[in-house]
Each structure stands twice: as structure tokens, then as C-alpha cells.
Amino acid sequence: MTQTALLPLLLLAAACSGGASDTNEAQADKLDNAAEQSTPEAAEVLEQQADAIRANGADGAMGQPGSTVQDAMAKAGEAQATNATGAVQVPSPTPQSKQAVPHGAEKGNPPPKTDTK
């Protein structure tokens, strides 16, 4: 999976409360958990927002659009996507292999002579 494909999974994990109450501490804990599974750039954004939630509280429910948690996830995704070093490296194409040529004909080697006695 690419790193950008992991972001929706992290968002889903953060949105699922798993029976925990929708308190500021629970929201901050979800962001910390998402940060542990993220790239360093995204993790920094998520951890800073988790600390801010613990200090100042959060706006809206965790899964609600425009909530503090949703905004943090969006900002983390942007941080992850804009960083070139955190991007998944696309492998360079491998050189095309040569087709096998019998008896090395590409080098001018004739096929071996066989006795037909």
C-alpha cells in the first residue's frame, strides 16, 4: 500500500471510537495512535494537535466534518503528501532483457556442426 492509501485507513481508525467516550482525552489518544502509524511529517502534525486538544479542548465530535480531529487528519495528509522525502519512491523501470538468440548468432557465431554419418 502506498502511504497516501494509508491515510483513509488512519482516518477510519480515528473516527471509530471503539466504545470510548467522546472526550478530549479520547480524541487526543486517537490522534496519538494515528501518529504512531504515520510518516514523520504527518505524525508531527497529529501529535501537536493531540497536545492542543489536551490543553484547549476539541471542537465537534471525532467523526464530524470540520471537527478538530478531522482538521488534524486533513493537515497531516497534506504534510505527508507535500514532503518529497516521505513520498513513496516509484521504482525505475528495469532495462528490457535481451531475447535469447540460439548459438550466439548476434555475435556472428555459427551453430556447431554435427556429424551426419
LOTORTI-845011 format. One record per residue (C-alpha): residue number from 1; residue in three letters; x, y, z. Coordinates in pm, 1 decimal, decimal comma, always signed. Last residue first. Example, Ala and Ser with C-alpha at 12.3 -4.5 7.8 and 13.67 -1.06 7.14 Angstrom:
2
ATOM:2:SER:+1367,0:-106,0:+714,0
ATOM:1:ALA:+1230,0:-450,0:+780,0
***
This chain:
117
ATOM:117:LYS:+2739,8:-4007,8:-4088,9
ATOM:116:THR:+2566,6:-3675,4:-4014,7
ATOM:115:ASP:+2834,4:-3522,3:-3798,8
ATOM:114:THR:+2721,9:-3204,0:-3630,5
ATOM:113:LYS:+2848,4:-2858,6:-3693,8
ATOM:112:PRO:+2801,8:-2607,8:-3416,3
ATOM:111:PRO:+2580,9:-2305,9:-3491,3
ATOM:110:PRO:+2760,2:-2006,5:-3638,8
ATOM:109:ASN:+2895,7:-1739,3:-3409,4
ATOM:108:GLY:+2839,2:-1397,7:-3561,6
ATOM:107:LYS:+2795,0:-1221,6:-3231,1
ATOM:106:GLU:+2416,1:-1186,1:-3264,8
ATOM:105:ALA:+2407,2:-1553,8:-3368,5
ATOM:104:GLY:+2512,6:-1657,8:-3018,7
ATOM:103:HIS:+2413,8:-2017,0:-3073,7
ATOM:102:PRO:+2044,0:-1953,9:-3033,7
ATOM:101:VAL:+1937,2:-1598,8:-2962,1
ATOM:100:ALA:+1779,5:-1537,0:-2623,4
ATOM:99:GLN:+1579,0:-1217,1:-2617,7
ATOM:98:LYS:+1762,1:-940,4:-2447,4
ATOM:97:SER:+1619,3:-808,0:-2125,9
ATOM:96:GLN:+1445,9:-474,3:-2116,7
ATOM:95:PRO:+1602,7:-248,7:-1861,8
ATOM:94:THR:+1412,4:-230,0:-1536,0
ATOM:93:PRO:+1185,9:+65,8:-1495,0
ATOM:92:SER:+1274,1:+287,3:-1202,0
ATOM:91:PRO:+1090,1:+204,9:-885,0
ATOM:90:VAL:+845,8:+470,0:-768,6
ATOM:89:GLN:+960,1:+603,0:-434,0
ATOM:88:VAL:+678,6:+650,2:-189,1
ATOM:87:ALA:+675,9:+1005,6:-71,3
ATOM:86:GLY:+821,5:+1091,3:+266,8
ATOM:85:THR:+1129,5:+1252,5:+113,8
ATOM:84:ALA:+918,8:+1464,1:-121,7
ATOM:83:ASN:+701,9:+1611,1:+152,9
ATOM:82:THR:+383,1:+1761,9:+15,3
ATOM:81:ALA:+169,4:+1449,5:+53,8
ATOM:80:GLN:+257,9:+1382,2:+417,1
ATOM:79:ALA:+200,8:+1739,0:+528,9
ATOM:78:GLU:-128,3:+1748,8:+337,8
ATOM:77:GLY:-241,9:+1423,8:+495,6
ATOM:76:ALA:-148,8:+1553,0:+840,4
ATOM:75:LYS:-349,9:+1870,3:+775,4
ATOM:74:ALA:-653,9:+1662,3:+678,8
ATOM:73:MET:-617,6:+1440,7:+986,0
ATOM:72:ALA:-586,3:+1746,6:+1210,7
ATOM:71:ASP:-896,3:+1902,5:+1055,0
ATOM:70:GLN:-1091,0:+1580,7:+1114,8
ATOM:69:VAL:-975,6:+1571,2:+1477,7
ATOM:68:THR:-1067,8:+1934,8:+1542,4
ATOM:67:SER:-1409,8:+1885,5:+1389,5
ATOM:66:GLY:-1491,2:+2024,4:+1045,5
ATOM:65:PRO:-1669,1:+1709,9:+935,1
ATOM:64:GLN:-1787,5:+1511,1:+1238,4
ATOM:63:GLY:-1608,6:+1183,4:+1305,9
ATOM:62:MET:-1439,6:+1296,2:+1629,1
ATOM:61:ALA:-1728,9:+1501,0:+1760,1
ATOM:60:GLY:-1703,1:+1876,1:+1745,4
ATOM:59:ASP:-1443,3:+2126,5:+1864,3
ATOM:58:ALA:-1166,0:+1997,3:+2086,5
ATOM:57:GLY:-1021,7:+2101,6:+2421,0
ATOM:56:ASN:-754,4:+2358,5:+2499,2
ATOM:55:ALA:-460,5:+2176,5:+2659,9
ATOM:54:ARG:-542,4:+1813,8:+2577,5
ATOM:53:ILE:-668,5:+1915,5:+2233,9
ATOM:52:ALA:-350,5:+2117,3:+2171,7
ATOM:51:ASP:-134,5:+1818,6:+2267,1
ATOM:50:ALA:-327,7:+1598,2:+2024,9
ATOM:49:GLN:-289,5:+1867,8:+1757,9
ATOM:48:GLN:+88,3:+1872,6:+1801,9
ATOM:47:GLU:+98,6:+1491,9:+1789,6
ATOM:46:LEU:-105,2:+1481,3:+1468,9
ATOM:45:VAL:+109,0:+1742,4:+1290,6
ATOM:44:GLU:+434,1:+1571,9:+1395,6
ATOM:43:ALA:+298,8:+1231,1:+1294,6
ATOM:42:ALA:+214,9:+1359,2:+945,8
ATOM:41:GLU:+573,2:+1469,2:+887,6
ATOM:40:PRO:+725,0:+1158,2:+1048,9
ATOM:39:THR:+510,6:+926,5:+834,9
ATOM:38:SER:+212,4:+778,3:+1011,5
ATOM:37:GLN:+126,9:+473,2:+1221,4
ATOM:36:GLU:+232,6:+618,4:+1558,6
ATOM:35:ALA:+59,2:+944,7:+1464,3
ATOM:34:ALA:-273,9:+761,9:+1427,3
ATOM:33:ASN:-242,8:+633,8:+1783,3
ATOM:32:ASP:-158,1:+984,8:+1907,2
ATOM:31:LEU:-461,4:+1121,3:+1721,5
ATOM:30:LYS:-684,0:+859,9:+1883,5
ATOM:29:ASP:-539,7:+947,0:+2225,2
ATOM:28:ALA:-616,6:+1316,4:+2168,6
ATOM:27:GLN:-977,2:+1231,1:+2085,0
ATOM:26:ALA:-1008,8:+1011,7:+2395,4
ATOM:25:GLU:-857,4:+1286,4:+2610,3
ATOM:24:ASN:-1095,1:+1547,4:+2471,8
ATOM:23:THR:-1392,0:+1328,4:+2546,2
ATOM:22:ASP:-1603,2:+1129,2:+2305,1
ATOM:21:SER:-1635,9:+829,9:+2535,6
ATOM:20:ALA:-1460,5:+514,6:+2430,7
ATOM:19:GLY:-1675,6:+238,2:+2282,3
ATOM:18:GLY:-1439,3:+168,5:+1994,2
ATOM:17:SER:-1435,7:+536,2:+1895,0
ATOM:16:CYS:-1407,0:+471,9:+1526,4
ATOM:15:ALA:-1321,8:+805,1:+1361,8
ATOM:14:ALA:-950,5:+775,3:+1435,5
ATOM:13:ALA:-933,2:+428,8:+1282,3
ATOM:12:LEU:-1126,9:+548,2:+979,1
ATOM:11:LEU:-890,1:+840,7:+935,3
ATOM:10:LEU:-592,8:+608,9:+968,0
ATOM:9:LEU:-740,1:+385,9:+699,7
ATOM:8:PRO:-805,0:+688,5:+479,2
ATOM:7:LEU:-438,6:+793,8:+529,7
ATOM:6:LEU:-294,6:+453,0:+442,5
ATOM:5:ALA:-357,9:+498,5:+71,0
ATOM:4:THR:-131,4:+802,8:+76,4
ATOM:3:GLN:+145,3:+588,8:+217,0
ATOM:2:THR:+118,0:+344,0:-63,0
ATOM:1:MET:+0,0:+0,0:+0,0
***
